[in-house]
Amino acid sequence: MKIAIDARELRGKPTGVGRYLSELLAAWKAMPAAAAHEFVLLGTDDRAGGTIWEQAALPGLIRESGAQVFFSPAYSGPVLCPVPMVVAIHDVSFAAHPEWFSWREGTRRRVITRLSALRAARVLTISEFSKQEIIKHLGVDAGRITVTYPGVSRLSTAIGGSPTVLYVGSVFERRHVPALIAGFGRLAHRHDAARLEIVGDNRTSPRLDLDALARETGAGNRIQIRAYVDELELHTLYRDARAFAFLSDYEGFGLTPVEALSAGIPIVVLDTPVAREVYGPAAIYVAAAESALIEAALERALFDETERARLLDASAAVLARYSWEECAHRTLQALLACAR
């Protein structure tokens, strides 16, 4: 069977959905059950564009590919798709919190994602929390939604010698990176060796000057902010980190803290329903994105050996729930069922 896939997220420097699709493709390549099927990647050249290309050009490419089913891993697909469509919707922040988006971008996302979800033969999502949000905000029937937890990309095991805090992920307002910087700044005044590494594209709007915020703490020389690093450097950062912070109000899953756990790094997260679902007892939870609370949580994650041991002991059971092989298997099952 031919399975067409919107592969635009693999171009350039893949993050988020691009990494999700990369892991699925790698798992399918190693999976005997997938060997009988052909995966046709569409949209990988420079001619592929945004919503207009997706809605006007992509249906013709799907038809030309001879595919029996189409998979969109990134929230939306062509409303006039010529074959059954499976779409992955990782979260609906644009509908649940429209104030986080510009009017134009928020409207585009809400309209196209809702139409795609209602057109799709099956909707995949990455947590029970996101499933309920899709039902609530997009009006999709629960019976058409399948939860497929993502897996964990195994990274270098942390040696954590120096008190380094790591953040990895695109920078949105909802992830409270300024509050993390402020909380770390308070901690840095008491611990001279402490460092903060921030890796992620700054997508705040209006754009926040993170470097200026770092300088205001008085510890700016110990805060490094980068939009992107390659895989080798990313592994090095995880290896050297002693704590990981991800203070997000809203996620579909929140993958990078799970990757930190897999590397043996204690995590500090905001206390939300999806965080409780995904990380369970293997996290230090912060009640609110306030600098004093963040400082206290980072102190525990970096220096409280009893707490660190408790978190890492709890992580084994949490990590056992997440497998790219299982995610790929369930995704393939959904695609084949819809094609039939």
C-alpha positions in Angstrom: 0.0 0.0 0.0 1.2 3.5 -0.8 1.0 6.1 2.1 1.5 9.7 1.1 2.9 12.0 3.9 3.1 15.8 4.1 6.8 16.0 4.8 7.3 19.8 4.8 8.3 19.7 8.5 11.5 17.8 7.6 13.0 20.7 5.7 15.6 23.0 7.1 16.2 22.5 10.8 13.5 20.1 12.0 12.1 20.7 15.5 8.8 19.7 17.1 6.6 18.1 14.4 9.7 17.6 12.2 11.3 15.5 14.9 8.0 13.6 15.5 7.8 12.7 11.8 11.5 11.8 11.7 11.1 9.4 14.5 8.1 7.7 12.9 9.9 7.3 9.6 12.9 5.8 11.4 10.7 3.4 13.3 8.8 2.3 10.2 12.1 1.7 8.4 13.0 -0.8 11.1 9.5 -2.3 11.5 8.8 -5.6 9.6 5.1 -4.8 9.4 5.9 -1.6 7.5 8.1 -3.2 4.9 5.1 -4.1 2.7 4.1 -0.4 2.4 5.6 2.5 0.4 5.9 5.9 2.2 5.7 8.8 -0.3 7.1 12.0 1.1 5.5 15.1 -0.4 6.4 18.8 0.0 10.1 18.3 0.6 11.3 20.7 -2.2 11.4 24.5 -2.3 8.1 24.7 -4.2 6.1 23.6 -1.2 4.7 26.5 0.7 2.0 27.3 3.3 -1.7 27.1 3.5 -2.4 27.9 -0.2 0.0 25.2 -1.4 -1.5 22.7 1.1 -5.1 23.3 0.0 -4.5 23.9 -3.8 -1.4 22.0 -4.9 -1.2 19.1 -2.4 -4.4 17.3 -3.4 -3.0 16.9 -7.0 0.3 15.6 -5.7 -1.5 13.0 -3.5 -3.5 11.9 -6.6 -0.4 11.7 -8.7 1.4 9.6 -6.1 -1.2 6.8 -6.4 -1.5 6.7 -2.6 -4.4 5.0 -0.9 -4.2 7.1 2.3 -2.7 10.5 3.3 -1.0 11.3 6.6 -0.5 14.9 7.8 1.6 15.0 10.9 1.2 18.8 11.4 -2.3 19.8 12.4 -3.9 20.3 9.0 -4.3 18.8 5.5 -6.2 19.5 2.3 -9.9 19.8 2.9 -10.4 18.4 -0.6 -8.1 15.4 -0.1 -8.7 12.8 -2.8 -8.1 9.8 -0.4 -8.8 9.1 3.3 -6.8 11.4 5.5 -5.3 10.9 8.9 -4.2 14.1 10.7 -2.1 14.5 13.8 -3.2 17.4 16.0 -0.7 17.8 18.9 -2.5 20.6 20.8 -5.2 23.3 20.2 -3.6 26.2 22.0 -4.7 28.5 19.2 -8.3 27.7 20.0 -8.0 27.3 23.8 -6.0 30.5 24.2 -6.5 32.7 21.2 -4.9 35.6 23.1 -1.5 33.9 22.5 -1.7 34.4 18.7 -2.1 37.3 16.4 -5.6 37.7 15.0 -4.5 36.6 11.5 -2.4 33.6 12.6 -4.9 32.5 15.2 -7.9 32.7 12.8 -6.0 30.8 10.1 -5.0 28.0 12.5 -8.5 27.7 14.0 -10.3 27.5 10.7 -7.9 25.2 8.8 -7.3 22.8 11.7 -11.0 22.5 12.5 -11.9 21.9 8.8 -9.1 19.3 8.5 -10.2 17.5 11.7 -13.8 17.3 10.6 -12.7 16.1 7.1 -10.2 13.5 8.4 -11.1 9.8 8.7 -9.0 9.7 11.9 -7.4 12.3 14.2 -4.3 11.3 16.1 -3.1 13.2 19.2 -0.4 12.7 21.8 -2.2 12.8 25.2 -5.5 12.2 26.8 -5.5 15.9 27.7 -5.2 16.9 24.1 -7.9 14.5 23.1 -10.3 16.2 25.5 -9.2 19.6 24.2 -9.8 18.6 20.6 -13.3 17.4 21.5 -14.1 20.6 23.4 -12.6 23.2 20.9 -12.8 21.5 17.5 -16.0 19.5 17.9 -14.5 16.2 16.8 -16.3 13.1 18.0 -14.3 11.1 20.6 -14.6 7.9 18.6 -12.6 9.4 15.8 -9.6 10.4 18.0 -6.8 8.0 18.8 -4.1 8.8 21.4 -0.6 7.8 20.4 1.9 8.8 23.0 5.2 9.8 21.4 8.4 8.0 22.2 11.6 9.2 23.7 14.8 10.0 21.8 17.6 8.6 23.8 20.2 11.2 24.5 23.6 11.2 26.2 23.4 10.1 29.9 24.0 13.2 32.0 27.1 13.4 34.1 25.8 16.7 35.6 29.0 17.8 37.3 28.3 21.6 37.3 25.0 23.1 38.4 23.7 23.8 34.9 20.0 24.3 34.1 18.8 23.4 30.6 15.8 24.6 28.7 15.1 23.2 25.2 12.0 24.2 23.1 10.7 27.0 21.0 10.2 30.1 23.1 6.5 31.1 23.4 4.9 33.4 25.9 3.1 30.4 27.5 6.5 28.8 28.4 7.5 31.6 30.8 11.1 31.8 29.8 11.4 35.3 31.2 10.3 34.0 34.6 12.8 31.1 34.3 15.5 33.7 33.6 14.4 35.7 36.6 14.2 32.7 38.9 17.6 31.5 37.8 19.0 35.0 38.4 18.0 34.8 42.0 19.6 31.4 42.3 22.8 32.5 40.6 23.4 35.2 43.2 23.8 32.4 45.8 25.6 29.8 43.6 28.5 31.2 41.7 28.9 28.1 39.5 25.3 27.9 38.4 24.6 28.3 34.6 21.5 28.5 32.5 21.4 27.2 28.9 18.4 28.1 26.7 17.9 26.6 23.3 15.0 27.5 21.1 13.7 29.8 18.4 12.2 33.0 19.9 8.6 33.0 18.7 7.2 35.5 21.1 4.9 38.3 19.8 5.7 41.0 20.4 9.2 39.7 20.5 10.9 39.6 23.9 14.5 40.6 24.2 15.7 37.6 26.2 19.4 38.7 26.2 18.3 42.0 27.8 16.3 40.1 30.5 19.4 37.9 31.1 21.6 41.0 31.6 19.1 42.5 34.0 19.6 39.6 36.4 23.2 40.6 37.0 24.2 37.0 36.0 23.9 37.5 32.2 27.4 36.1 31.7 26.2 32.7 33.0 23.0 32.6 30.8 23.6 31.4 27.2 20.7 31.8 24.7 20.7 30.1 21.3 18.0 29.7 18.7 19.2 26.3 17.5 22.0 23.8 18.0 22.8 20.6 16.0 22.2 17.2 17.3 25.8 16.7 18.5 25.7 19.9 20.5 22.3 19.1 21.9 23.6 15.7 23.2 26.4 17.6 24.8 24.0 20.0 26.6 21.9 17.1 27.9 25.1 15.3 29.1 26.3 18.4 31.0 23.0 19.5 32.5 22.1 18.8 36.1 18.5 20.1 35.9 15.9 20.7 33.2 13.2 23.4 33.3 10.1 23.7 31.2 7.5 26.0 32.7 4.7 25.8 30.2 1.0 26.7 30.8 -0.2 24.6 27.9 1.2 21.7 25.9 -0.1 18.7 24.0 2.6 16.6 25.6 5.9 18.4 26.3 8.5 16.1 24.9 11.8 17.7 25.9 11.4 17.1 29.6 10.8 13.4 29.0 14.0 13.4 27.0 15.7 15.0 29.9 14.4 12.2 32.2 15.7 9.6 29.8 19.2 11.3 30.1 18.9 11.1 33.9 18.2 14.8 34.5 15.6 15.9 37.1 12.9 18.1 35.7 11.1 21.2 36.9 7.7 21.9 35.3 4.7 24.0 35.8 1.8 22.2 37.6 -0.8 21.6 34.9 -3.1 18.7 34.1 -1.1 17.6 31.1 2.2 17.7 33.0 0.7 15.5 35.7 -0.5 13.1 33.0 2.9 12.9 31.2 5.5 13.2 33.9 3.6 11.7 36.9 5.7 11.5 40.1 9.0 12.1 38.2 8.9 15.9 38.3 9.2 18.9 40.6 6.0 20.9 40.1 5.9 24.7 40.4 2.5 26.1 41.3 2.9 29.3 39.4 5.5 31.0 37.1 6.9 33.2 39.9 10.6 33.8 40.2 10.7 32.9 44.0 8.9 29.6 43.4 11.1 28.8 40.4 14.3 29.6 42.4 13.2 27.2 45.1 12.4 24.4 42.6 15.7 24.8 40.8 17.5 24.7 44.2 15.9 21.3 44.9 16.6 19.9 41.4 20.2 21.0 41.5 21.3 20.4 45.0 18.9 18.2 47.0 20.4 14.8 46.5 17.5 13.0 48.2 15.0 14.7 45.9 17.1 14.1 42.9 17.3 10.4 43.7 13.5 10.2 44.2 12.8 11.8 40.8 15.2 9.6 38.9 13.8 6.5 40.6 10.3 7.5 39.6 11.3 8.2 36.0 11.8 4.5 35.0 8.1 3.7 35.2 7.2 7.0 33.5 9.6 6.4 30.6 8.3 2.9 30.1 5.1 4.4 28.8 6.8 6.1 25.8 8.1 4.2 22.8 8.6 5.4 19.2 8.1 1.8 18.0 4.7 1.6 19.7 3.8 5.1 18.4 4.7 4.1 14.9 2.8 0.8 15.2 -0.4 2.5 16.3 0.0 5.3 13.7 0.4 2.7 10.9 -2.6 0.7 12.2 -4.7 3.9 12.0 -3.5 4.7 8.4 -4.2 1.1 7.2 -7.6 1.0 8.8 -8.6 4.3 7.1 -7.3 3.2 3.7 -9.4 0.1 3.9 
